[in-house]
Structures are given as C-alpha cells and as structure tokens.
Amino acid sequence: MAQQTGTGKVLVVDDEPFVRMLVADVLDEAGFEVVEAPNAQVALKRLELAGDVHVLFTDINMPPGMNGLELAEQVAQRWPEIGLVVSSGYERPSNEQIADGGVFVPKPFRPEDITGAVHRVMARG
C-alpha cells in the first residue's frame, strides 16, 4: 500500500522529547509542516502566534498543569477548524471524552497510525 502524503501544519505536543521528536519526524517525512511544544501552555502560545495549524497531535499525560484532553477541549473552543488527535500509553478515553470528534491513537504507535490519524481528522475538516 502506498503511503499517503500530507500537506498542512501539525502541532505536536508531548512532554517526552524523544516521543515528540519521533512523531514530528514521521509527520515531516509524510510531507506535513511540524511545530512542536513540550506542554499545553507552550502549545496554546504557539497556536496564538501561528494561526495556521491544521491538526493538534497531543499526548494526554503531560505534567504539570493542563493535560492533553483539556488542551484539546481548549483548542476545539478557540480554534474549531483544527483537527484533534490525542494519544496515550496509559489512558483509553472514550469518543465522548475527546473534544470535537477527535481521534485517539494508543501508544506504542506505528508511523502509519500517526499519519493515518492526522489524515482522518483533516479529511473531516
């Protein structure tokens, strides 16, 4: 199966630098422009400055402060045009817990899980 290529900007939020870098590299190789943030507070600042992000890809468990589900809710309220992808190796949220019909990707994930989720939420928008 041919790998899908992407266009658009994705904000990757994860407090683990290695995981954030892995996701960013996968998306970059798939043709997406990637912006990174280590936590929800930095992510919100980047969104306020960038303005042209198409998808938020966030980890759920991010100490301290706001977690990824709360971040997704904030993004859905302030930027409803941004697609939402949340990920975790510890939690399995229900569809109702993910704002705005976002997609959940369990960890550990494969590159095609990452790109597939981003393509799904972009196709909805």
N, C-alpha and C positions, 0 to 999 in steps of 0.2 A: 504494500500500500504506500502510495506517495505521501510524504509528509506535507501537511498544509503549511503555507507560508502566511505570515501575518503582516498587517500594516496597522499602525496606530501606536499609541503610547500606553504603557502599563506601569503603574506604580506598585513596586514590590516592597512589602513591609514585613520584616521579620527581625526579631532581636538577636537571632543567631547569625553571625556574619557568614559562616560557611553555607548555611541553607539559603540565605538571601542571595549570595553570590551564585549558587547553583541555579536557582530559579531565574535570576537575571541573565545568566549565560544561556540557558535553554531558550528563553524568550528572545534574546538578542539573536541567537543563531536561527531562530524561526522568522526573523525579519521585523520584530517589534522594536520600537524605541523603548528603553527601560529607564525608569527613575527609581532610586532606592531610598528607603527610610528605615532606621533601626527601631522605631516605635511609632505609636499612634500620633503623638504630639508633633513629631517631625513630619509625619505623613500629611497631617492637616495643613501645616505651614507650606509644604511643597505643593499641595493642591491649590492653596490660595494664590501661590505665585505662578504655578504652571498654567492652570486653567484649561489645558487641552488634553488631559488624561482621559483615556477611553475605558480603562479597566483598573480596578484595585484588586491586587492579589495579596491577601494578608493572612498571617498566622493568627490563630485565636489567642494563644497563651503568650502574652507579652508583658512581663512586669517591667517597671512599675506603671501604675495608672490604668488607662483605658485599654481593654482587651480588643481583639480583632473583631468580635461581634459588635461591640459598642462602636468601634471605628466604622464598620460597615453601615451601621444604623445612621451615624452622623453624616457619612458620605451620601447615603440614599436620600436624606433630608435636604442636604445642601446642594448636592450635585446629582440629581436623579438620572441624568444621562449617562453616568458612569456605571459600567457593569461591575458586579461584585463576585469575587472568588475568595472563599475562606478555606483555610487548611489547618489541620491539627493532627498530631500523632497521639493525642490524649483524649480529645473530646470527639463526639459524633453528634453534632447538632441536627435537629430535625429541620425540615424545609421551612417550617414556620419560624424557627429561631434565626434564620438568615434573612436579613432585610432585603426587600425588593426583588424576591425571586432569585437571589444569588445562588451560586453553585458551590458545593463542598467537595474538596479534594483531600482524601485521607493521606497521611504520611505513614510509611515512606511512599513516595510517589515516583513514577517514571516520567521521563521527559514528555511522552505523549499524553500523560494525564494533565500535565501543566498546560501544554499548548491546546489540548482539546477543550479544557475548561474555559480558557480565555476565548477561544473561537466560539464556544457555545453562548457565552454572555454577550459577545459582540454581535452575534447573529440576531439576538433578541432586540438589540437597540436600533 
